[in-house]
Amino acid sequence: MKSPEFITHGTSSENDAEKIKNEGFEAQEGRATVSGDLIYAFEWATKQERRRGSKSETEIGDKEKGRIVIMKVPEDKSVDYATHTDIEVDEVSKEITGYSSKFESGRKQLAIYDEGDVVEKRKKIEQAKKELKEINAQFSVFFKENNIDPDQIKSKENLIEAIKNFDIEKKIEILKKAEKRKLAEPNVTISQENILMSVVPTLELGEKLSELEQKIKNLEKVDLKYFTEEISKIIENDKENFLVSGLDVREVVRNLLATTLETEVVNMIRSLSMDVKRAQGYEIYNRDKDEVKEKEIDKEQLKQKLEKILSIVEAENFDIGMENLNRYIRMNAKKLLEELK
């Protein structure tokens, strides 16, 4: 995928948003922490249950409002699919393994990468994470055997202090294992000058984004000019919002609406493609083969759904708002219906 120009990060903590505004945005390279989808960012800023997947340790008040943080992607960074979003399809055994949940929603959950080959970086991080599981297990045994409280090991300095009485060879072995953590969890930062907005997820904004989402689901035309103007006005008129001085809000919103539309459409097609595989009798696993993704699919109902989609998108006047997406939906709806038959 092409790296977007602007990205969002939805946080349910006002304090986290303030810290990002003042210090920049730091995340693990390859971890799903950002999106090009305003609808998805709004969900993260308003649904506190999303915090279960967050690395933040900030406490949240019962009535605390989140924020949608909007950033510019610097030239020395790129944004792409996160790690662990691939699947493998075995047509002989009729099995789909890998990370099926993340594959379906992968376009919504993006990651930041430093300069370089993103595909290669993703492979290295995924391999390092596999090794990290074994290293963590070894450390757990080591801490237990030596009566070390793992909760007290917050830094390399803490670890050095805990093993100071060990012989030199043992120290080197332990520290080498600790260094491997950096390969699995490398940090990446978007500096403070690239933080463009911090937006309160108001009811008015939510209603406008819901209107957009419904149009996409119905495959109706999305008037990007209309939504750009309406959402820009909502953002500009709310004095609680942070906007960097001199910012062209409409340019940023217009760009994000295009990536939102693209993301929602790709997510819709990916979800349908997995349902077609289920209807064909495929066993779908999540997180390699750890979990079976159970979901009952009525083949006839799915066929009728795809036929309805195809009838809409093959009409002469069909236009979802972006020509490349018109072609993408037509091509995939036809392909999926042929596969199902």
N, C-alpha and C positions, 0 to 999 in steps of 0.2 A: 504494500500500500504506500501511497505518497504521504510523507510526513506533513501533518497539518500546520498551518501558520499560527493558529491560536488553539488553546486547550483550556479545559475547565477542571477544577477539582472541587467537589462538593464536600464540605465539612459540616458536621452537626454541632461543632463547637465554635462559639464566637471567639474564644481565646486563641484557638488554633489559627483561625483566619487572620487575627490581628498579628500573630507572630509571623505568619507567611508574608503579610503586607510589609512588615518592618525588616524582616531578615532574609526573605526569599523562601523558595520551596525546596525542601530536601526530601529525597525518597530513595528507595533501593532501586538500582538500575535493573530494568526488566520486570519489576513488580507492577501489577495493575493498580495505578494510583491516579491516573488522569483519564480524560475522555474528550471527545470532540462533540459530545451529545449534551445539549442543554437540558433535555428532558431527564436524562439519567443523572446529571449533576444536581438537578432540583430534588430528585428522590433522595440522594445522599445527604442533602442539606436539611431535609425535613423529616426523614425517618430514622429515629435514633437506633432502631434495631440494626441498621447498617453498620453501626459502630463495632459490631462483633468482628467484622473483617478489617478493622482499622488498626494500625500500629500505634495510634495516639493513646496516651495515658491520661489526657486531660479529663477532669470531671465535668459533667454536664448537668446544668440545672434543669428541673422538670419543665420549665417554661422557656428555656433558652432557645433562641433562634440560631439556626446554622447560617452558613454563608456559601455562596457560589463564588469561588475565586477563579478569575479569568486571567490567563497568562499568555504572553507571546513566546513562541518557541525560539530560543536563540539560534544563531547560525551554526554554533559548534555542538548543537544537540539535535537529535531526531526523535520522533515519536512514532511508535509502531505497535504491533501486537505484543502483548506481554508474554513472558515465559509460560510454559505449560498450557498452551491453547491449541495444540495440534491433536489430531486424531489419526488413527490408522484403520483403514477399511479392508477387511479380509473377506473377499467375495466368495471364497470357497467354503469357509467355515461359517459365513454369515455372522461375523462379529465386528463390532466397532470398539476399539480400545483407545486409551489415551485420556484426554480431558474433555469429555463430550459437553459438559455444562459450560466450561470456559470457551469451547469452540463455538457454541451457539451464541453466546453473548460477547464473544471476543472483540467485536468491533466497538462495543461500548466501553470496554475496560482496556485502556491502552497503557503503555509504559514509556518512560523516558530512557534514552540511551545516549551515551557519549559518542563522539565521532568514531566511525569505523563501520565494518560490515555487521549489520544488525543481526542477520541470520546466524552468523558465526558467533556473535556475542551471546545470542539466545542459547545456542547449543552448549557453550562453555559454562554459562550460569546454571543451566539445567543439570549438566553433569556434575558440577560442583555441589549443587544442592543434594544430589543423590549421595555423594561422598559425605556430605555434612550430616546426613541422618546417621551414618555409621559412627562418625566422629562424636556426635552428641551422645550416642549410646555408650561409647567408650568413656567419655567424660563423666557421664552419670554414674557408671560403675566406679571410676577413679575417685570421684568426690565422696561416694558412699564408703569406700574402703579406707579413705584417709580422713573421715569425719570432717569434711569441708562443706560448709553451707553454700550451695550453688547460688542462692539468692544474694550472697555477698560479693559474687564475682561480676562486677559491673563493667570492668575495664581490663586492659592488658596489665595495668599496674596492680590491680587487685589480684590477678592470677599470679603474677611474679611474687607478690608478697606471700600468697598462700603456699607456694612451692619453694620458698627460700631455703628450706632445710633439706631439700632433695639433692642428690648428687648431680653433677653437671650434665651427664648423659641423659638422665631422666628429665631434667629441665629442658634441654634442647628438644627432646622428643615431644614433650607436652606443648611447648611454644610453637613448634612446627605445625602441630595439629590445630592450634588456635589460629595460626595465620591463614589456614585454609578457609576459615569462616569468611574472610574478606573476599575470597573468590566467589563464594556463594551469595554474599550479600553486599556487593559493591554499592557505594553511595553515589548519587548524582544530584546536582543542584542547579536550579534555575534562579539566577541572582535577582535581587530585590528590584532592580530597574526594569525587569520584565514582568512584574506583577502589575497588571493594568486595572483590574477592578476587583472589588469585594462586594457582592450583591446580596441583599437580604431577600430570602425566598418568600415573598409576600403572597397573600391569597390571590391578588390581582395577577401577579406574574404566573402563578400556578394555573389559574384559569386559562390564561392565554396559551400556555404550553400544553394544557390538556386539549384545547381546541386544535392545536397543531397536531398532537398525537392522534386524535380521532380522525382527522383528515387523512393522515398517512395510513392508518389502519383500514379506512374505507376506500383507499386508493383514489381519493379525490385530489383535484389540483391544489397544490400549496402555492399560494401567492406570496412569494418570498419578499416582495417589496412591501406588502401590507404587514406581514409579521415583523419585518425588520423595523418598520416605523412604530408599530404598536409596542413592541418589546423595548425598543430604544427609549421611547417616551416614559415607560414605566420605570426603567432604570435611572434615567436622568432626573425624574421628578421626585425620587425618594432620597431625601437628604441624609438618610442613614447610610446610603451606599458610598463606598470609596471609589472614586474615579481619578486616575492619574491626570495631572494637569495637561490640557491640550489634546486629550484623546478624542479621536473620531469614533464615537460610540457606535454609530451606524455601520461603519466599515467592519468593526469587530463582530457585531451582532449578525450582520449579513453573512459574513464568512462562517460563523458558528452555526447559523441556521442551515446553511448548505451542508455542513458536515453532520449536523443532526439528522437531516432528511436522509442523507446517504447511510448513516449508521443504522437508523431505524429500519430502513428498507433491507439492508444486508442482514440484519438480525431476523427480520421476518422470513426471508428466504432460507436462511440457515435453519431456522426452527422447522419450517415446512419440509426441508430436505431430510432432517432427522426423523420426522414423522413418517415420511415415505419409507425410509429404511425400516422403521418399526413395523409398518404395514406389510413389508416384504418378508418379515420374520427374522430380522436381524436382532441379535442380542447386543444391547448397548451398555457398555461399562463406563464408569467414571473414575478418574484417578487410576489409570492403567486398568487393573482388574480388581480393584478393591471394592467397588460398589457396582451393583447392577441398577441401571436407571429404569425403573418400572413405570410404564405409562401405557394404558390401554388405548389402542387406536382402532376406530371403526373405519375400515377401508373404504366402504361405500360413502360414508360422510366426508372423508378426506378427498375422495375423488370428486364429489359434488362441490366441495370448497375450491379445489383447484380449477374445476371447470368454470366456476363463477368468476374466479380471478382472471382466468384466461379470456373470458367473454368481455370483461371490463377493459383489460389492457390491449386487446386486439381491435377495439373500437377505433374508428378513424379519429375521433376527437379526444382520445385518451392522452392525458398529459399530467404527470404528477408534479411537474414543476421544474424538472431537470432532464434534458434529453438523454443523457447517459444512463440515468436511472430508468427511463421509459424502456430503453433497449434491454437493460439488465433484467427487469421484471418480466418482460415478454419472453425473453430467451429462457429464463429459468422456470417460469410457470409452465411453458410448453414442454420443456425437458422433464420436469418432475411428473407431469401428468402422463407422459409417455412411459416413464419408468414404472409408475404405479400400475399401469395397464398390463 
